[in-house]
Amino acid sequence: MLVHVRHVSIEWGDCDPAGIVFYPRFFAYFDASTAALFAAASGMKKPELLEHYGVVGFPMVDTRARFLVPCAYGDEVMIESRVTRFGRTSFDVEHRLLKDHVLCVECTETRVWVARAAANVTAIKGVPIPEALMDCFGVDVPRALSRRR
């Protein structure tokens, strides 16, 4: 299974008045980590990937995080990201943020592979995730192709 590792330096602007990372910034880190994971798997940066498969994105529809250890300005952290499940039109991603090998934050996301709805160019709809793309992540990622999410 593909695990992508991304290193992040905590910047001053990421922190709240208490001097620790303001929690929404973690979700920005994880969003960038999901894009980096797909780039590593497919060999294409996100804009190329979307154009190649004719989709508009893979928005998050559900997320959950556990904040275990605070991070602060100047910390160097590592984010491990992996797809844990592929459905027909959705997939789950797990992120683990570590500082000095200590788990600080863990996050799960559910995202949907979406394209423009033909009847309404401003609407989007879930479409099947290409088998070739799923193959890029490794054979041991569970696939629930009969599920409708």
Legacy VTK file of the C-alpha trace (Angstrom):
# vtk DataFile Version 3.0
C-alpha trace
ASCII
DATASET POLYDATA
POINTS 149 float
0.000 0.000 0.000
1.311 3.412 -0.947
2.100 5.679 2.006
3.155 9.183 1.049
5.281 11.212 3.487
5.300 14.997 3.428
7.419 17.241 5.653
5.947 20.518 6.903
7.558 23.388 8.802
5.109 25.081 11.144
5.025 28.786 10.291
4.148 31.759 12.499
0.917 32.371 10.543
-0.278 28.825 11.311
-0.453 29.556 15.030
-3.103 31.075 17.275
-2.489 33.552 20.135
-1.628 30.630 22.429
1.340 29.881 20.147
0.048 26.511 18.929
-1.228 25.520 15.501
-4.774 26.799 14.975
-6.704 23.579 14.334
-8.131 24.518 10.867
-4.553 24.753 9.592
-4.192 21.001 10.143
-7.032 20.442 7.673
-5.202 22.608 5.128
-2.067 20.473 5.698
-4.114 17.304 5.170
-5.795 18.633 2.029
-2.365 19.385 0.527
-1.194 15.945 1.666
-4.076 14.246 -0.160
-3.135 16.113 -3.357
0.512 15.098 -2.851
-0.518 11.463 -2.284
-2.439 11.390 -5.572
0.477 13.069 -7.364
2.886 10.458 -5.994
0.584 7.599 -7.005
-0.349 8.841 -10.473
2.800 10.705 -11.482
0.633 13.750 -12.250
0.117 16.959 -10.300
-3.502 17.601 -9.336
-4.387 19.892 -12.292
-2.971 17.335 -14.761
-4.731 14.465 -12.968
-8.110 16.217 -13.107
-7.716 17.034 -16.788
-6.484 13.531 -17.629
-9.537 11.882 -16.046
-12.042 14.594 -17.023
-13.139 15.403 -13.477
-13.325 18.611 -11.481
-11.938 17.304 -8.205
-12.305 15.077 -5.177
-13.957 17.201 -2.484
-14.112 16.148 1.132
-17.562 15.093 2.324
-16.642 13.859 5.794
-13.682 14.297 8.119
-12.695 13.527 11.668
-9.529 14.374 13.577
-8.009 13.601 16.955
-5.598 16.163 18.357
-3.208 14.416 20.729
-0.106 16.629 21.109
0.090 20.352 20.288
2.412 21.652 17.579
3.948 25.131 17.644
5.835 27.651 15.533
9.160 26.241 14.366
8.197 22.592 14.735
9.150 20.268 11.898
6.447 17.664 11.383
5.923 14.698 9.090
2.558 13.747 7.590
1.972 10.162 6.478
-1.009 9.770 4.142
-2.609 6.697 2.599
-5.843 5.633 0.954
-7.545 3.065 3.184
-10.594 2.286 1.027
-11.862 2.783 -2.487
-15.593 2.723 -3.126
-17.320 3.143 -6.466
-17.236 6.963 -6.371
-15.674 7.686 -2.974
-12.515 6.890 -1.095
-11.129 7.227 2.427
-7.773 8.754 3.335
-5.910 8.460 6.629
-3.364 11.072 7.724
-0.960 10.781 10.645
0.992 13.891 11.688
4.107 13.150 13.741
6.655 15.344 15.502
9.881 13.622 16.539
8.180 10.261 15.843
5.324 11.104 18.260
1.778 10.994 16.883
0.276 14.482 17.290
-2.796 14.419 15.057
-4.638 11.718 13.205
-7.301 12.444 10.632
-9.620 10.477 8.388
-11.366 11.883 5.334
-13.969 10.624 2.918
-13.788 12.215 -0.517
-15.846 11.842 -3.670
-14.512 11.683 -7.238
-16.679 14.262 -9.039
-17.419 15.563 -12.532
-19.762 18.219 -13.844
-23.374 17.088 -14.126
-24.291 17.153 -17.820
-27.680 18.798 -17.289
-26.312 21.628 -15.157
-22.771 22.913 -15.692
-22.644 24.384 -12.172
-23.622 21.104 -10.501
-21.267 18.242 -9.744
-21.917 14.552 -9.247
-19.966 11.535 -8.081
-18.586 9.393 -10.892
-16.790 6.034 -10.803
-13.134 6.157 -9.808
-11.040 4.784 -12.693
-9.672 1.312 -12.070
-6.302 2.372 -13.509
-6.017 5.111 -10.903
-6.936 2.771 -8.047
-4.255 0.364 -9.253
-1.625 3.079 -8.673
-2.195 2.828 -4.912
-1.388 -0.854 -4.490
-3.337 -4.053 -4.561
-4.003 -4.233 -0.832
-6.247 -1.127 -0.655
-9.747 -2.484 0.068
-12.238 -1.835 -2.716
-15.965 -1.766 -2.127
-16.990 -1.331 -5.757
-20.559 -2.412 -5.133
-21.088 0.266 -2.451
-22.758 3.481 -3.501
-21.172 6.469 -1.727
LINES 1 150
149 0 1 2 3 4 5 6 7 8 9 10 11 12 13 14 15 16 17 18 19 20 21 22 23 24 25 26 27 28 29 30 31 32 33 34 35 36 37 38 39 40 41 42 43 44 45 46 47 48 49 50 51 52 53 54 55 56 57 58 59 60 61 62 63 64 65 66 67 68 69 70 71 72 73 74 75 76 77 78 79 80 81 82 83 84 85 86 87 88 89 90 91 92 93 94 95 96 97 98 99 100 101 102 103 104 105 106 107 108 109 110 111 112 113 114 115 116 117 118 119 120 121 122 123 124 125 126 127 128 129 130 131 132 133 134 135 136 137 138 139 140 141 142 143 144 145 146 147 148
